[in-house]
């Protein structure tokens, strides 16, 4: 039998059993692509990561190789797996861990706090802004009316490694009542430049939050979506919802009973948005071992 150990974490929270769950396999060497995908389906979490250790000189130059899988596919990039995996890889109080993902090298920096887990922050790729979308086309996907969307802000695709449509809803009560229609979403997204939709609202539950967010996809509702939050950060700074280099918090996962706090910021240089950073805490809550023939 081959033994593969893993660690379970809750990410974008400082409290166990909240935030977004993640399984990190400490050493995925010897696993085939098919086996990695099957293990990700077996854990049945939003994402599962596999660390693939290499020689120290290679890791120093390129970072630690990590692959990210949902229950259905391998991803180029995802936020909470990046933060959580870096937390597992951190040794001896290192201030920075670099991951080699399919999207490229992603650095994660750490700030130790007097109480609770360290604060981790990743730098995502500079954003690209894509197509804008009509509220009349997106409303049926959300089970809402076109007038429920904020006409002062664009519904627009943004990518910092994965393309998300940022869809601003006017009222907190509307986004809380969102009734996601997967069939309509699949039909629209297959011909668009966005992979998923990140619904956001400037009305929030917590006074400390700048945006309330929800993201629903083929694996159900996501408690925290770090990749989408990077896209939303770029969108906020571009359209004046947040100032340049202002760290703000996005709340997510509240409707599903797994509240998450995602801290984001980005810089604006002229008309360009750069230096997108997404941070939060991660808590180790368990672990185990898979035994495969």
C-alpha positions in Angstrom: 0.0 0.0 0.0 1.1 3.6 -0.7 0.4 6.1 2.1 -0.4 9.7 1.5 -0.9 12.1 4.5 -3.0 15.2 4.4 -3.8 18.2 6.6 -7.2 19.8 6.9 -7.5 23.5 7.3 -10.2 26.2 7.6 -9.1 29.2 5.5 -10.0 32.9 5.7 -11.0 32.6 9.3 -9.2 32.6 12.6 -11.8 30.3 14.1 -12.0 26.6 13.6 -15.0 25.2 11.7 -15.6 28.4 9.9 -14.2 29.8 6.6 -13.4 27.6 3.6 -12.2 24.0 4.1 -9.1 22.7 2.4 -7.2 19.4 2.2 -3.4 19.7 1.6 -1.5 16.5 0.7 2.0 17.0 2.0 3.7 14.9 -0.6 1.8 14.0 -3.8 4.8 12.3 -5.5 3.8 9.0 -7.0 0.2 10.0 -7.6 -1.1 10.1 -11.1 -3.3 12.9 -12.5 -6.3 10.6 -12.3 -5.5 9.6 -8.7 -5.2 13.3 -7.7 -8.6 14.0 -9.3 -10.2 11.0 -7.6 -8.7 12.0 -4.2 -10.1 15.6 -4.6 -13.5 14.0 -5.3 -13.1 11.8 -2.3 -12.4 14.7 0.1 -15.4 16.5 -1.5 -14.1 19.9 -0.6 -14.1 23.0 -2.7 -10.4 22.4 -3.4 -7.7 19.9 -2.6 -4.0 20.6 -3.1 -1.0 18.3 -3.7 2.5 19.5 -2.8 5.2 18.0 -5.1 8.6 18.5 -3.4 11.6 19.1 -5.6 15.3 19.8 -5.0 16.1 22.7 -2.8 17.8 24.7 -5.5 14.8 24.3 -7.9 12.4 25.4 -5.1 14.5 28.4 -4.2 14.3 29.6 -7.8 10.7 28.6 -8.8 8.9 28.0 -5.5 7.3 24.8 -4.2 5.3 23.1 -6.9 1.6 22.7 -6.0 -1.4 21.5 -8.0 -5.0 22.5 -7.2 -8.1 20.4 -7.9 -11.8 20.9 -7.4 -14.0 17.8 -7.3 -14.2 18.0 -11.1 -11.1 19.6 -12.5 -7.6 21.0 -12.0 -7.4 24.8 -11.7 -4.8 27.2 -12.9 -5.2 29.2 -9.7 -7.3 29.5 -6.6 -7.1 31.7 -3.6 -7.9 29.8 -0.4 -5.8 26.8 -1.5 -2.8 29.1 -2.1 -3.1 30.7 1.4 -3.8 27.4 3.1 -1.1 25.4 1.4 1.5 28.1 2.1 0.5 28.0 5.8 1.2 24.2 5.8 4.5 24.7 4.1 5.7 27.5 6.4 8.6 26.5 8.6 10.4 28.1 11.4 8.5 31.4 11.3 9.4 32.2 7.7 8.1 35.6 6.5 7.5 34.4 2.9 6.6 31.2 1.1 6.5 31.0 -2.7 4.3 28.5 -4.5 4.8 27.4 -8.1 1.3 27.1 -9.5 0.1 26.5 -13.0 -0.5 30.2 -13.3 3.1 30.9 -12.2 5.0 31.8 -9.0 2.8 33.2 -6.3 4.4 34.7 -3.1 2.6 34.5 0.2 3.9 36.7 3.1 3.2 36.1 6.8 2.7 38.5 9.7 2.7 36.9 13.2 0.2 38.3 15.6 0.4 38.3 19.4 -2.8 36.1 19.6 -4.2 33.7 17.1 -2.9 32.4 13.8 -0.5 34.4 11.6 -2.0 36.7 8.9 -1.0 35.6 5.4 -1.2 37.6 2.2 -0.7 36.6 -1.4 0.1 38.8 -4.4 -2.0 37.8 -7.4 -1.3 38.6 -11.0 -2.1 42.1 -12.2 -5.7 42.2 -13.4 -7.1 42.1 -16.9 -10.5 43.6 -17.4 -12.8 41.8 -19.8 -16.3 42.1 -21.1 -19.2 43.9 -19.5 -22.5 42.1 -19.2 -26.2 43.2 -19.2 -28.2 42.9 -16.0 -31.1 41.5 -18.1 -28.9 38.6 -19.0 -27.5 37.9 -15.5 -30.7 38.4 -13.6 -32.3 35.0 -14.6 -29.1 33.3 -13.4 -29.4 34.8 -9.9 -33.2 34.4 -9.7 -33.4 38.2 -9.5 -34.8 41.1 -11.5 -32.6 43.3 -13.7 -33.4 46.3 -11.5 -31.9 44.4 -8.5 -28.4 45.0 -9.9 -26.5 48.2 -9.2 -26.7 50.3 -12.3 -23.9 52.6 -11.0 -21.3 49.9 -11.2 -20.5 47.6 -14.2 -21.1 43.9 -14.3 -17.7 43.0 -15.7 -15.3 40.1 -16.1 -11.9 40.5 -14.3 -9.1 38.0 -14.1 -6.0 37.9 -11.8 -5.4 34.2 -12.7 -8.9 33.0 -13.1 -11.7 35.0 -14.8 -14.7 35.9 -12.6 -17.7 38.0 -13.5 -18.1 40.6 -10.8 -21.9 41.2 -10.5 -22.9 44.0 -8.1 -26.4 43.7 -6.5 -28.0 46.8 -5.0 -29.4 45.5 -1.7 -28.2 43.0 0.9 -31.7 41.5 1.1 -31.5 40.8 -2.6 -28.1 39.0 -2.6 -29.2 37.1 0.5 -32.3 35.9 -1.5 -30.3 34.9 -4.5 -31.7 31.8 -6.2 -28.9 30.5 -8.4 -30.0 28.8 -11.6 -27.1 26.5 -12.6 -28.6 25.7 -16.1 -28.9 29.3 -17.0 -25.4 30.0 -15.7 -23.9 27.2 -17.7 -25.6 28.3 -20.9 -24.4 31.9 -20.5 -20.9 31.3 -19.2 -19.9 28.8 -22.0 -20.0 31.6 -24.5 -18.6 34.3 -22.2 -15.1 35.2 -21.0 -15.9 34.4 -17.4 -15.6 31.0 -15.7 -17.7 31.8 -12.6 -19.8 34.6 -11.3 -19.0 36.5 -8.0 -22.1 38.3 -6.8 -21.2 41.3 -4.5 -23.1 44.0 -2.6 -21.9 47.2 -0.9 -24.5 46.7 1.8 -23.0 44.3 4.3 -23.8 42.3 7.5 -20.7 43.4 9.3 -19.9 47.2 9.6 -16.2 46.2 9.1 -16.9 44.8 5.6 -16.8 46.7 2.4 -18.5 44.0 0.3 -20.8 41.1 0.9 -20.2 38.3 -1.5 -21.5 35.0 -2.7 -20.1 32.5 -5.3 -22.1 29.4 -6.3 -20.7 26.9 -8.8 -20.9 23.2 -9.7 -19.7 22.1 -6.2 -22.3 24.2 -4.4 -21.8 27.5 -2.6 -18.2 28.5 -1.8 -17.6 29.8 1.7 -14.7 32.0 0.6 -13.3 32.6 -2.9 -9.8 34.1 -2.7 -9.3 34.2 -6.5 -12.6 36.0 -7.0 -11.8 38.4 -4.2 -8.6 39.4 -6.0 -10.7 40.2 -9.1 -13.3 42.1 -7.0 -10.4 44.0 -5.4 -9.2 45.2 -8.8 -12.8 46.1 -9.7 -13.3 48.0 -6.5 -10.2 50.1 -6.9 -10.9 50.8 -10.6 -14.4 52.0 -9.9 -13.9 53.8 -6.6 -15.5 51.3 -4.2 -12.1 51.2 -2.5 -9.1 53.6 -2.5 -5.7 52.7 -3.8 -3.8 50.5 -1.3 -6.8 50.6 1.1 -7.1 47.3 2.9 -10.8 46.3 3.1 -12.6 43.2 4.1 -15.0 41.1 2.0 -17.4 38.9 3.9 -18.6 35.7 2.4 -20.1 32.3 3.5 -22.6 33.8 5.9 -25.7 32.3 4.2 -24.2 28.8 4.5 -23.1 29.1 8.1 -19.4 29.3 7.4 -18.5 33.0 7.7 -15.3 34.1 6.1 -13.2 37.3 6.3 -11.1 38.1 3.2 -8.8 41.1 3.5 -7.9 42.7 0.1 -6.1 45.7 -1.3 -4.7 46.9 -4.7 -2.8 49.9 -6.0 -3.9 52.3 -8.8 -1.3 53.8 -11.0 -2.9 56.1 -13.5 -5.6 54.1 -15.1 -3.9 50.8 -14.2 -4.7 48.6 -11.2 -1.7 46.7 -10.0 -0.3 44.8 -7.0 -3.5 42.9 -6.1 -3.2 41.4 -2.6 -5.5 39.0 -0.8 -5.0 37.9 2.8 -6.5 36.3 5.8 -5.9 33.6 8.4 -5.9 29.8 8.2 -6.4 27.3 11.0 -5.3 23.7 11.0 -8.2 21.5 12.2 -7.2 18.0 11.5 -5.5 15.5 9.2 -5.1 11.9 8.2 -3.8 9.4 5.7 -5.1 7.8 2.5 -3.9 4.3 1.7 -3.9 3.3 -1.9 -2.7 0.2 -3.7 
